[in-house]
Amino acid sequence: MKRKLAWIGAILSALYLLTAGPIPDPIPFIDEGVALAFFLKCVSYLGYDLRSWIPFFSKSDKKSASKKSPEDKDVTIDV
């Protein structure tokens, strides 16, 4: 049942993304970014990882910005 819902969600969000360019917004309260995120989540649930093709949806790094090692130095370049 979950796979069927994921397929339906992926198909509907893909159709929304395809029609978002040529015609005016069919559903104005849904942004294209939300539809893209929903599409990527549905497709990744189905086993296809498309996040590597989109640079701003890449997998998060293991090293977070708040946990810096002592060797990391903040470099400021003043121009």
FENURQUI-V485320 format. One record per residue. N is the residue number from 1. BURIAL is 1 if it has 24 or more other ideal C-beta (glycine too) atoms within 12 Angstrom, else 0. Layout:
n-><N/N>
burial-><BURIAL/BURIAL>
//
This chain:
n-><1/2/3/4/5/6/7/8/9/10/11/12/13/14/15/16/17/18/19/20/21/22/23/24/25/26/27/28/29/30/31/32/33/34/35/36/37/38/39/40/41/42/43/44/45/46/47/48/49/50/51/52/53/54/55/56/57/58/59/60/61/62/63/64/65/66/67/68/69/70/71/72/73/74/75/76/77/78/79>
burial-><0/0/0/0/0/0/0/0/1/1/0/0/1/0/0/1/1/0/0/0/0/0/0/0/0/0/0/0/0/0/0/0/0/0/1/1/0/1/1/1/0/1/1/0/0/0/0/0/0/0/0/0/0/0/0/0/0/0/0/0/0/0/0/0/0/0/0/0/0/0/0/0/0/0/0/0/0/0/0>
//
